[in-house]
Amino acid sequence: NNTFDFHFIFMTDILEHQLLKSLKSHFGYDSFRGQQQSIIENVLNKKDTLVIMPTGGGKSICFQLPATIFNGLTLVISPLIALMKDQVDALRVNGIPAAFVNSTLSPGENENVLSRAGRGELKILYVAPERLATRRFQDFLNLAAPSLIAIDEAHCISEWGHDFRPDYRNLKMLRDRLPGVPVIALTATATEE
């Protein structure tokens, strides 16, 4: 029993050291804020996770840091094109290969991004919920099975989903199609619903 306790504590210390090292090297921070570390550990244990955190509280690191550790691609569903661009720009500055596919890119540019992701050249791919329903994206999912799915601005699912962005209903398709892939949903705007 003492051997087990020692081994568990030792492994926990190794994980914490690795997480802090990744946090510093990729994002420039020396320590986690609030519940970030326990959220990240939950995600790394491949558990579905709902994160309710205030704006500016560091929600993005809760999926971006695991993306740097997991093998494969992290797929981020985001309804806001400007947010996609800002986050991808910041990730690239930090040396994390990231891109987005959305309506601001030409069909050829979107195809190039999906091809790069399919070849394993990206760690994080941002997509709008409408993209999930396209045949091309369905084909893409067959090639690049994600290791994590992040749903940013998750309040859109219940609060606005059916009126503002009907394609949020398609998120169920991801769960059906990729049953073993953990999902992290994040929001700063949580209602009871």
C-alpha positions in Angstrom: 0.0 0.0 0.0 2.8 2.4 0.8 4.5 1.5 -2.5 1.3 2.4 -4.3 0.9 5.7 -2.5 4.6 6.6 -3.3 4.1 5.6 -7.0 0.9 7.7 -7.2 2.5 10.8 -5.6 5.6 10.4 -7.8 3.5 10.1 -11.0 1.4 13.1 -9.9 4.6 15.1 -9.4 5.9 14.1 -12.8 2.6 15.1 -14.5 2.5 18.5 -12.6 6.1 19.2 -13.7 5.3 18.3 -17.3 2.2 20.5 -17.3 4.1 23.5 -15.8 6.9 23.0 -18.3 4.5 23.0 -21.2 2.6 26.0 -19.8 5.9 27.9 -19.6 7.3 26.8 -22.9 4.2 27.2 -25.0 2.3 30.1 -23.2 4.9 31.9 -21.1 3.2 31.4 -17.8 4.9 30.1 -14.6 1.7 28.9 -12.9 -1.9 27.9 -13.5 -4.8 30.2 -12.5 -7.8 29.0 -10.6 -8.9 25.5 -11.6 -6.9 25.3 -14.9 -4.6 22.5 -13.8 -7.4 20.2 -12.5 -9.4 20.9 -15.7 -6.4 20.1 -17.9 -5.7 16.9 -15.9 -9.3 15.9 -16.4 -9.0 16.4 -20.1 -5.7 14.5 -20.3 -7.5 11.6 -18.5 -9.9 11.7 -21.5 -12.9 12.7 -19.4 -15.6 14.9 -20.9 -15.4 18.3 -19.2 -17.7 21.4 -18.8 -15.8 24.5 -18.0 -17.6 27.6 -16.7 -15.0 30.4 -16.2 -15.3 34.2 -16.5 -14.1 36.0 -19.6 -10.3 36.4 -19.3 -10.1 33.5 -16.8 -7.9 31.4 -19.1 -10.5 29.0 -20.7 -8.5 28.5 -23.9 -5.4 27.1 -22.2 -7.7 24.4 -20.8 -7.9 22.8 -24.3 -4.8 24.4 -26.0 -2.3 22.9 -23.5 -3.8 19.4 -23.7 -3.6 19.8 -27.5 0.1 20.2 -27.3 0.4 17.0 -25.3 -2.1 14.7 -27.1 -1.0 12.9 -30.2 -3.1 14.1 -33.1 -5.4 17.0 -33.8 -7.6 19.0 -31.4 -10.8 20.2 -33.2 -12.2 23.4 -31.8 -15.8 24.4 -32.7 -16.2 28.2 -32.4 -19.0 30.4 -33.6 -16.8 33.6 -33.8 -14.6 34.1 -36.9 -12.7 37.0 -35.2 -12.0 34.8 -32.1 -10.7 32.0 -34.4 -8.3 34.3 -36.1 -7.1 35.9 -32.8 -6.5 32.5 -31.2 -4.8 31.0 -34.2 -2.5 34.0 -34.5 -1.5 33.7 -30.8 -1.0 30.0 -31.1 1.3 30.4 -34.1 3.3 33.0 -32.3 3.8 30.5 -29.5 5.0 27.9 -32.0 1.9 25.7 -32.0 0.7 24.7 -35.5 -2.9 25.9 -35.7 -5.3 27.0 -38.4 -9.0 27.6 -39.1 -11.4 26.8 -41.9 -14.3 29.3 -42.3 -16.0 31.6 -44.8 -13.2 34.2 -44.8 -11.0 31.7 -46.7 -11.4 30.7 -50.4 -12.5 27.1 -51.1 -8.9 26.4 -52.1 -7.5 27.9 -48.9 -9.9 25.8 -46.8 -8.9 22.7 -48.7 -5.3 23.4 -48.1 -5.9 23.7 -44.4 -7.8 20.5 -44.3 -5.1 18.7 -46.2 -2.4 20.0 -43.8 -4.5 18.8 -40.9 -5.0 15.4 -42.5 -1.3 15.0 -42.9 -0.8 15.7 -39.2 0.8 19.1 -39.7 -1.6 20.9 -37.3 -2.2 20.4 -33.6 -5.3 22.6 -33.4 -8.0 23.3 -36.0 -10.8 25.8 -35.5 -14.0 25.4 -37.4 -17.4 27.0 -37.4 -20.4 24.7 -36.5 -21.7 25.0 -40.0 -18.6 23.3 -41.4 -19.5 20.0 -39.6 -22.4 19.4 -42.0 -20.4 19.6 -45.2 -19.5 16.4 -47.0 -15.9 17.5 -47.3 -15.6 17.9 -43.6 -17.2 14.5 -43.0 -14.6 13.0 -45.3 -11.9 14.9 -43.4 -13.0 13.4 -40.1 -12.5 9.9 -41.5 -8.8 10.8 -42.1 -7.9 12.9 -39.2 -9.7 11.4 -36.2 -9.3 14.1 -33.5 -7.8 13.3 -30.1 -9.9 16.1 -28.5 -13.0 18.1 -29.3 -13.4 21.5 -27.8 -16.6 23.5 -28.0 -15.9 27.1 -27.4 -18.8 29.5 -26.4 -20.7 26.4 -25.4 -23.7 28.4 -24.2 -24.7 28.8 -27.8 -25.9 25.2 -27.7 -28.7 25.8 -25.3 -29.1 29.6 -25.3 -29.0 30.4 -28.9 -28.4 27.2 -30.7 -31.6 26.6 -32.5 -32.3 30.2 -33.5 -28.9 31.9 -33.8 -26.8 29.0 -35.1 -29.0 26.0 -36.0 -25.8 24.0 -36.9 -25.0 23.7 -33.2 -27.5 20.8 -33.3 -24.9 18.9 -35.5 -22.5 18.7 -32.5 -24.3 15.5 -31.6 -23.0 14.0 -34.8 -19.4 14.4 -33.5 -20.3 12.4 -30.3 -21.9 9.7 -32.4 -19.1 9.5 -34.9 -16.2 9.9 -32.5 -17.5 8.1 -29.3 -14.1 7.6 -27.7 -12.9 11.2 -28.2 -13.1 13.4 -25.1 -15.1 16.6 -25.3 -14.4 19.8 -23.4 -17.1 22.5 -23.6 -16.3 26.0 -22.4 -18.3 29.1 -21.6 -18.3 32.3 -19.6 -22.1 32.7 -20.0 -23.8 29.9 -18.2 -27.5 29.9 -17.6 -29.4 27.1 -15.7 -30.4 25.6 -19.0 
